[in-house]
């Protein structure tokens, strides 16, 4: 996160105060006081190095999805930065001293232990002072970032609910017309009857689950198979759908997923990739005990589809309201994958009679 000019001004002021304090402690009389003009500058650079080390360690921790919570996180951050800072400063100090010892007017390099221990102690003291002052700033940055993320998630979830309301169709009107359509189809036309049956099953699922936060994974899989059936009837062999279920069938009803998210991922794959009979698009559904992954080959359309990224943003918002584990997006030059976390029924709920 960018820092204001006031923050750097504060660091410069702190370095100047420390330089003055150090000279005052060394000078017993006013005649002995001497402040080198470059001393605050070098201390300011050291303070910038400390801030950079703490920011770098914090970014690495967040990339590994380590939660920035509790005093333990900031203590580990402070200790890790202290070790790196002491190592860098001691290496730099020894390198400079050893280099100057080779100059004609330079002094012989002093390998005395006291000099090394004294330098290490002073470096750690300055580090703890600057780092201890900076950590509250870092905490405020984390709190502000978390507030912004929560506000964004709430906004996206609200927008997703509004879109669902806008797309709402009266279920009685829909199913009545599907029944009429089925009655109009000739009995020997099995393909048409199958199509209407799967279409009715798909919409019945959407209507039944529109107010639910999660459903058993088996129900979502049945819904996805209905959806794939309709796609195959519409596009023929342009799309190949595969399932790789890596958990026992008896365990599937205990796994939970928000309704309709699988369809969103399938739709997203078809929207942004081109499939044809000559070059069909392969879409894989991979299920483990903790996740559902939708992976598709990368066959981008000549003209990119509009609204790219908005569907995944809404999906992240929905899942964030139910899981601490985030939605994971992985990609390479050959494939694109979205991994959704799965919930699980509590043991008491899972063992209760139906």
C-alpha positions as a Python dict, from the first residue, in 0.01 Angstrom:
ca = {
    (1, 'X'): (0, 0, 0),
    (2, 'X'): (131, 344, -88),
    (3, 'X'): (239, 569, 196),
    (4, 'X'): (184, 943, 216),
    (5, 'X'): (456, 1207, 218),
    (6, 'X'): (375, 1264, 584),
    (7, 'X'): (488, 912, 667),
    (8, 'X'): (829, 966, 507),
    (9, 'X'): (853, 1305, 677),
    (10, 'X'): (785, 1131, 1009),
    (11, 'X'): (1066, 880, 942),
    (12, 'X'): (1307, 1162, 854),
    (13, 'X'): (1214, 1348, 1171),
    (14, 'X'): (1263, 1032, 1377),
    (15, 'X'): (1607, 975, 1222),
    (16, 'X'): (1706, 1336, 1296),
    (17, 'X'): (1591, 1309, 1659),
    (18, 'X'): (1786, 986, 1704),
    (19, 'X'): (2101, 1140, 1554),
    (20, 'X'): (2073, 1440, 1789),
    (21, 'X'): (2001, 1212, 2086),
    (22, 'X'): (2306, 998, 2011),
    (23, 'X'): (2540, 1301, 1993),
    (24, 'X'): (2394, 1446, 2313),
    (25, 'X'): (2461, 1124, 2503),
    (26, 'X'): (2819, 1114, 2377),
    (27, 'X'): (2892, 1482, 2450),
    (28, 'X'): (2924, 1566, 2820),
    (29, 'X'): (2970, 1936, 2747),
    (30, 'X'): (2837, 2173, 2487),
    (31, 'X'): (3186, 2211, 2343),
    (32, 'X'): (3197, 1838, 2268),
    (33, 'X'): (2864, 1828, 2080),
    (34, 'X'): (2909, 1769, 1707),
    (35, 'X'): (2633, 1655, 1472),
    (36, 'X'): (2751, 1522, 1138),
    (37, 'X'): (2520, 1660, 864),
    (38, 'X'): (2486, 1321, 692),
    (39, 'X'): (2396, 1125, 1008),
    (40, 'X'): (2015, 1182, 983),
    (41, 'X'): (2028, 1087, 612),
    (42, 'X'): (2191, 748, 677),
    (43, 'X'): (1956, 676, 965),
    (44, 'X'): (1663, 768, 737),
    (45, 'X'): (1785, 517, 477),
    (46, 'X'): (1809, 251, 747),
    (47, 'X'): (1450, 328, 853),
    (48, 'X'): (1334, 290, 491),
    (49, 'X'): (1512, -46, 475),
    (50, 'X'): (1332, -161, 791),
    (51, 'X'): (993, -58, 650),
    (52, 'X'): (1072, -230, 318),
    (53, 'X'): (1168, -557, 493),
    (54, 'X'): (850, -560, 703),
    (55, 'X'): (632, -480, 400),
    (56, 'X'): (802, -754, 194),
    (57, 'X'): (755, -1018, 465),
    (58, 'X'): (392, -910, 506),
    (59, 'X'): (324, -939, 131),
    (60, 'X'): (481, -1285, 118),
    (61, 'X'): (269, -1398, 413),
    (62, 'X'): (-49, -1272, 245),
    (63, 'X'): (44, -1443, -83),
    (64, 'X'): (67, -1767, 115),
    (65, 'X'): (-279, -1678, 252),
    (66, 'X'): (-152, -1646, 610),
    (67, 'X'): (-415, -1458, 810),
    (68, 'X'): (-283, -1128, 954),
    (69, 'X'): (-455, -1180, 1286),
    (70, 'X'): (-345, -1161, 1647),
    (71, 'X'): (-28, -1047, 1816),
    (72, 'X'): (151, -1368, 1711),
    (73, 'X'): (149, -1266, 1343),
    (74, 'X'): (304, -925, 1410),
    (75, 'X'): (557, -1071, 1654),
    (76, 'X'): (672, -1323, 1390),
    (77, 'X'): (688, -1040, 1139),
    (78, 'X'): (901, -831, 1375),
    (79, 'X'): (1140, -1117, 1457),
    (80, 'X'): (1178, -1225, 1093),
    (81, 'X'): (1250, -869, 982),
    (82, 'X'): (1497, -824, 1267),
    (83, 'X'): (1702, -1126, 1162),
    (84, 'X'): (1715, -1008, 800),
    (85, 'X'): (1799, -650, 898),
    (86, 'X'): (2078, -752, 1135),
    (87, 'X'): (2224, -987, 873),
    (88, 'X'): (2215, -720, 602),
    (89, 'X'): (2363, -445, 820),
    (90, 'X'): (2640, -663, 958),
    (91, 'X'): (2729, -791, 611),
    (92, 'X'): (2729, -436, 473),
    (93, 'X'): (2936, -302, 764),
    (94, 'X'): (3197, -578, 740),
    (95, 'X'): (3218, -539, 362),
    (96, 'X'): (3277, -163, 385),
    (97, 'X'): (3530, -192, 666),
    (98, 'X'): (3719, -469, 490),
    (99, 'X'): (3718, -274, 162),
    (100, 'X'): (3855, 44, 319),
    (101, 'X'): (4131, -153, 489),
    (102, 'X'): (4285, -214, 144),
    (103, 'X'): (4307, 156, 63),
    (104, 'X'): (4653, 323, 108),
    (105, 'X'): (4521, 554, 382),
    (106, 'X'): (4284, 297, 532),
    (107, 'X'): (4316, 139, 875),
    (108, 'X'): (4371, -232, 928),
    (109, 'X'): (4049, -429, 954),
    (110, 'X'): (3951, -493, 1318),
    (111, 'X'): (3812, -841, 1373),
    (112, 'X'): (3748, -775, 1746),
    (113, 'X'): (3440, -938, 1891),
    (114, 'X'): (3339, -624, 2081),
    (115, 'X'): (3309, -424, 1761),
    (116, 'X'): (3085, -690, 1606),
    (117, 'X'): (2866, -728, 1915),
    (118, 'X'): (2839, -350, 1960),
    (119, 'X'): (2733, -301, 1596),
    (120, 'X'): (2480, -586, 1620),
    (121, 'X'): (2329, -443, 1939),
    (122, 'X'): (2296, -92, 1793),
    (123, 'X'): (2138, -228, 1472),
    (124, 'X'): (1883, -433, 1666),
    (125, 'X'): (1803, -141, 1897),
    (126, 'X'): (1734, 90, 1603),
    (127, 'X'): (1536, -182, 1427),
    (128, 'X'): (1313, -249, 1727),
    (129, 'X'): (1249, 121, 1772),
    (130, 'X'): (1151, 185, 1407),
    (131, 'X'): (978, -153, 1363),
    (132, 'X'): (782, -112, 1686),
    (133, 'X'): (658, 228, 1568),
    (134, 'X'): (577, 101, 1216),
    (135, 'X'): (377, -210, 1315),
    (136, 'X'): (72, -6, 1433),
    (137, 'X'): (74, 164, 1090),
    (138, 'X'): (82, -181, 927),
    (139, 'X'): (-206, -298, 1147),
    (140, 'X'): (-414, 3, 1037),
    (141, 'X'): (-338, -80, 672),
    (142, 'X'): (-458, -437, 726),
    (143, 'X'): (-776, -318, 899),
    (144, 'X'): (-851, -69, 620),
    (145, 'X'): (-788, -332, 349),
    (146, 'X'): (-1016, -581, 527),
    (147, 'X'): (-1295, -323, 554),
    (148, 'X'): (-1268, -248, 182),
    (149, 'X'): (-1274, -619, 92),
    (150, 'X'): (-1582, -680, 309),
    (151, 'X'): (-1761, -383, 157),
    (152, 'X'): (-1675, -508, -193),
    (153, 'X'): (-1795, -861, -112),
    (154, 'X'): (-2122, -729, 28),
    (155, 'X'): (-2170, -511, -281),
    (156, 'X'): (-2103, -800, -521),
    (157, 'X'): (-2330, -1035, -325),
    (158, 'X'): (-2609, -775, -334),
    (159, 'X'): (-2562, -729, -709),
    (160, 'X'): (-2577, -1107, -758),
    (161, 'X'): (-2904, -1126, -565),
    (162, 'X'): (-3046, -838, -771),
    (163, 'X'): (-2950, -1013, -1095),
    (164, 'X'): (-3122, -1329, -972),
    (165, 'X'): (-3439, -1132, -895),
    (166, 'X'): (-3429, -967, -1236),
    (167, 'X'): (-3406, -1307, -1403),
    (168, 'X'): (-3689, -1453, -1196),
    (169, 'X'): (-3966, -1621, -1394),
    (170, 'X'): (-4300, -1727, -1251),
    (171, 'X'): (-4246, -2103, -1197),
    (172, 'X'): (-4613, -2195, -1244),
    (173, 'X'): (-4626, -2023, -1582),
    (174, 'X'): (-4303, -2194, -1687),
    (175, 'X'): (-4394, -2547, -1581),
    (176, 'X'): (-4747, -2522, -1716),
    (177, 'X'): (-4609, -2432, -2057),
    (178, 'X'): (-4351, -2711, -2042),
    (179, 'X'): (-4629, -2959, -1965),
    (180, 'X'): (-4830, -2827, -2260),
    (181, 'X'): (-4524, -2856, -2482),
    (182, 'X'): (-4466, -3217, -2371),
    (183, 'X'): (-4830, -3301, -2448),
    (184, 'X'): (-4799, -3154, -2798),
    (185, 'X'): (-4497, -3368, -2882),
    (186, 'X'): (-4576, -3689, -3065),
    (187, 'X'): (-4528, -3999, -2844),
    (188, 'X'): (-4273, -4157, -3079),
    (189, 'X'): (-4050, -3846, -3066),
    (190, 'X'): (-3833, -3970, -2776),
    (191, 'X'): (-3560, -3711, -2835),
    (192, 'X'): (-3800, -3420, -2791),
    (193, 'X'): (-3952, -3577, -2478),
    (194, 'X'): (-3604, -3624, -2329),
    (195, 'X'): (-3517, -3263, -2403),
    (196, 'X'): (-3830, -3127, -2234),
    (197, 'X'): (-3781, -3363, -1935),
    (198, 'X'): (-3426, -3241, -1876),
    (199, 'X'): (-3528, -2879, -1927),
    (200, 'X'): (-3810, -2912, -1673),
    (201, 'X'): (-3577, -3084, -1427),
    (202, 'X'): (-3322, -2803, -1467),
    (203, 'X'): (-3570, -2524, -1400),
    (204, 'X'): (-3737, -2716, -1118),
    (205, 'X'): (-3397, -2730, -945),
    (206, 'X'): (-3335, -2357, -998),
    (207, 'X'): (-3675, -2265, -856),
    (208, 'X'): (-3649, -2501, -560),
    (209, 'X'): (-3298, -2389, -456),
    (210, 'X'): (-3311, -2015, -531),
    (211, 'X'): (-3351, -1926, -160),
    (212, 'X'): (-3100, -2185, -31),
    (213, 'X'): (-2740, -2106, 63),
    (214, 'X'): (-2613, -2459, -2),
    (215, 'X'): (-2733, -2795, -135),
    (216, 'X'): (-2588, -3149, -133),
    (217, 'X'): (-2331, -3199, -406),
    (218, 'X'): (-2531, -3490, -551),
    (219, 'X'): (-2819, -3253, -635),
    (220, 'X'): (-2585, -3004, -800),
    (221, 'X'): (-2429, -3285, -1005),
    (222, 'X'): (-2773, -3399, -1128),
    (223, 'X'): (-2848, -3040, -1224),
    (224, 'X'): (-2518, -3010, -1411),
    (225, 'X'): (-2589, -3331, -1604),
    (226, 'X'): (-2927, -3190, -1711),
    (227, 'X'): (-2750, -2872, -1822),
    (228, 'X'): (-2487, -3068, -2014),
    (229, 'X'): (-2760, -3273, -2183),
    (230, 'X'): (-2921, -2955, -2314),
    (231, 'X'): (-2584, -2821, -2434),
    (232, 'X'): (-2507, -3145, -2620),
    (233, 'X'): (-2847, -3136, -2789),
    (234, 'X'): (-2788, -2777, -2894),
    (235, 'X'): (-2422, -2789, -3002),
    (236, 'X'): (-2369, -3157, -3082),
    (237, 'X'): (-2010, -3275, -3037),
    (238, 'X'): (-1864, -2923, -3005),
    (239, 'X'): (-1821, -2974, -2629),
    (240, 'X'): (-1691, -3276, -2439),
    (241, 'X'): (-1785, -3297, -2069),
    (242, 'X'): (-1591, -3530, -1839),
    (243, 'X'): (-1628, -3616, -1470),
    (244, 'X'): (-1349, -3729, -1238),
    (245, 'X'): (-1500, -3802, -895),
    (246, 'X'): (-1223, -3882, -646),
    (247, 'X'): (-1447, -3951, -343),
    (248, 'X'): (-1675, -4248, -266),
    (249, 'X'): (-2031, -4213, -392),
    (250, 'X'): (-2164, -4251, -36),
    (251, 'X'): (-1972, -3941, 70),
    (252, 'X'): (-2112, -3709, -200),
    (253, 'X'): (-2446, -3631, -22),
    (254, 'X'): (-2248, -3503, 279),
    (255, 'X'): (-2063, -3242, 69),
    (256, 'X'): (-2230, -2902, 29),
    (257, 'X'): (-2209, -2637, -244),
    (258, 'X'): (-2407, -2319, -325),
    (259, 'X'): (-2671, -2404, -587),
    (260, 'X'): (-2602, -2309, -947),
    (261, 'X'): (-2230, -2227, -912),
    (262, 'X'): (-2134, -2524, -1130),
    (263, 'X'): (-2355, -2395, -1409),
    (264, 'X'): (-2192, -2050, -1379),
    (265, 'X'): (-1849, -2205, -1432),
    (266, 'X'): (-1963, -2417, -1727),
    (267, 'X'): (-2128, -2113, -1884),
    (268, 'X'): (-1813, -1910, -1828),
    (269, 'X'): (-1600, -2177, -2001),
    (270, 'X'): (-1830, -2187, -2305),
    (271, 'X'): (-1864, -1808, -2315),
    (272, 'X'): (-1492, -1739, -2342),
    (273, 'X'): (-1380, -2042, -2545),
    (274, 'X'): (-1467, -2171, -2891),
    (275, 'X'): (-1575, -2529, -2956),
    (276, 'X'): (-1651, -2705, -3284),
    (277, 'X'): (-1687, -3056, -3420),
    (278, 'X'): (-1338, -3034, -3569),
    (279, 'X'): (-1191, -2903, -3245),
    (280, 'X'): (-1422, -2976, -2951),
    (281, 'X'): (-1377, -2792, -2621),
    (282, 'X'): (-1293, -3033, -2338),
    (283, 'X'): (-1439, -2941, -1998),
    (284, 'X'): (-1350, -3149, -1691),
    (285, 'X'): (-1534, -3166, -1360),
    (286, 'X'): (-1296, -3285, -1085),
    (287, 'X'): (-1436, -3355, -737),
    (288, 'X'): (-1230, -3418, -425),
    (289, 'X'): (-1329, -3437, -59),
    (290, 'X'): (-1275, -3061, -21),
    (291, 'X'): (-1321, -2901, -363),
    (292, 'X'): (-1499, -2895, -696),
    (293, 'X'): (-1281, -2797, -990),
    (294, 'X'): (-1401, -2700, -1338),
    (295, 'X'): (-1113, -2713, -1585),
    (296, 'X'): (-1132, -2635, -1954),
    (297, 'X'): (-887, -2621, -2242),
    (298, 'X'): (-794, -2272, -2357),
    (299, 'X'): (-944, -2211, -2701),
    (300, 'X'): (-1016, -1834, -2692),
    (301, 'X'): (-1281, -1692, -2919),
    (302, 'X'): (-1154, -1461, -3196),
    (303, 'X'): (-1354, -1176, -3042),
    (304, 'X'): (-1335, -1182, -2658),
    (305, 'X'): (-1670, -1201, -2481),
    (306, 'X'): (-1786, -890, -2297),
    (307, 'X'): (-1800, -876, -1920),
    (308, 'X'): (-1502, -1103, -1862),
    (309, 'X'): (-1423, -1133, -1492),
    (310, 'X'): (-1761, -1013, -1357),
    (311, 'X'): (-1894, -1369, -1324),
    (312, 'X'): (-1594, -1485, -1122),
    (313, 'X'): (-1616, -1176, -901),
    (314, 'X'): (-1977, -1255, -814),
    (315, 'X'): (-1887, -1619, -756),
    (316, 'X'): (-1609, -1520, -516),
    (317, 'X'): (-1854, -1298, -329),
    (318, 'X'): (-2106, -1583, -289),
    (319, 'X'): (-1846, -1832, -170),
    (320, 'X'): (-1680, -1582, 67),
    (321, 'X'): (-2005, -1556, 263),
    (322, 'X'): (-1995, -1932, 330),
    (323, 'X'): (-1627, -2032, 342),
    (324, 'X'): (-1299, -1905, 480),
    (325, 'X'): (-1120, -2086, 196),
    (326, 'X'): (-1113, -1858, -111),
    (327, 'X'): (-1200, -1951, -468),
    (328, 'X'): (-877, -2048, -647),
    (329, 'X'): (-811, -1965, -1012),
    (330, 'X'): (-529, -2146, -1190),
    (331, 'X'): (-426, -2118, -1552),
    (332, 'X'): (-157, -2195, -1804),
    (333, 'X'): (-116, -2153, -2177),
    (334, 'X'): (-315, -2475, -2236),
    (335, 'X'): (-590, -2472, -1970),
    (336, 'X'): (-796, -2262, -1728),
    (337, 'X'): (-927, -2388, -1395),
    (338, 'X'): (-1150, -2262, -1114),
    (339, 'X'): (-1147, -2451, -782),
    (340, 'X'): (-1442, -2403, -544),
    (341, 'X'): (-1427, -2505, -176),
    (342, 'X'): (-1688, -2755, -59),
    (343, 'X'): (-1866, -2752, 275),
    (344, 'X'): (-1959, -3060, 472),
    (345, 'X'): (-2259, -3157, 680),
    (346, 'X'): (-2195, -3157, 1054),
    (347, 'X'): (-2167, -3513, 1197),
    (348, 'X'): (-2493, -3480, 1391),
    (349, 'X'): (-2677, -3354, 1082),
    (350, 'X'): (-2526, -3621, 860),
    (351, 'X'): (-2633, -3903, 1095),
    (352, 'X'): (-2987, -3774, 1152),
    (353, 'X'): (-3265, -3976, 989),
    (354, 'X'): (-3409, -3833, 668),
}
